[in-house]
Amino acid sequence: MIDIEKKIVYKVFGLHVVSEIPLPELLVIDEAEEPVEVVIEQADLTALWPDLAETNKHFVIKEDFVMFWIPDIAIFLIQDGNKITFSPVESTGEDQIRLYILGSCMGALLMQRKIFPLHGSAVAIDGKAYAIVGDSGAGKSTLASAFLSRGYQLLSDDVIPVSFSEQNIPIVTPAYPQQKLWLESLEQFGMESAHYRPIFDRETKFAVPVSAQFATEPLPLAGVFELVKTDHHEIVIQPIQKMERFHTLFKHTYRNFFITQSGLMEWHFNTSVKIVNKIDLYQLRRPISRFTAHHLTDLILTALEKGETIYD
């Protein structure tokens, strides 16, 4: 068991965390400041996994309990919104463990704590948070990086935690100051890949620290932009209307297959209602034939200023 008194205390998604594995991506805080809310520790889960898992299944999901197995990497267990346990294969490196702890494990933990996790990148624009969501490879992190190149700040990359103020305003809490960018995106921004650490099993995707452009305070969520790749040449930005707004939030909830089996459908729907009544939602259709991040940035800023549909 972790001796909390002697451990570094990290801050991520607004939570104070102690961990048996170093988490250099995260902000370090004064351990006397706040009580620890999440404990991450290593333990042997190899006997528990076959007792609970079904044949050929990689996830066991119950209320306040998520367990999953990544072959040749580790078994992970997330419990009660306050504990993550990992059981690594002997040859597994710390980079591999951290990738899943800060991704799927934290996504499950946020749901257990009734914090709404969107899948995407969030940027701070004029004192408000805007989420960029989309399917894998849509260009979410690349578009966020284009905003950073204009002097805006990053709130989160990959998992976006949405909670609520006392006035029921949706709030995005900062995650940690790092982006994950593909080699193609680095080259478009004139960044040398030799300066960055590759993500362990993706030699052409890199961890990019952004400490100097990281927003450290929670901000109200003002809008969500869904990024969609198309074969058409033109870029289109248009509002998402009516019930499609709920579909967009569900589709882009981080690890949304956790929701039903965790008994969280009612919570997710009620939370979605609270969110869609307070924010704008847009869809951005962008061509796959060319690099559009800078152009999209211009159009988004124009859309926010004018509050109208834009065709380009």
ABEGO torsion letter per residue (X at the ends): XBBAAABBBBBBGGBBBBBABBBAABBBBBAAABBBABBBBBBBAAAAAAAABBBGBABBBBBGBBBBBBBGABBBBBBGGABBBBBBBAABBAAAAAAAAABAAAAAAAAAAGBBBBBEBBBBBGGBBBBBBEBBGAGAAAAAAAAAAAGBBBABBGBBBBBBBAAGBBBBBBBBBBBBBBAAAAAAAGBBAAABBBBAABAABBBBBAAAABBABBBBBABBBBBBBBABABBBBBBBBEAAAAAAAAAABBGAAAAAAAGAAAAAAAAAAAAAAABBBBBBBBBAABBAAAAAAAAAAAAAAAGBBBBX
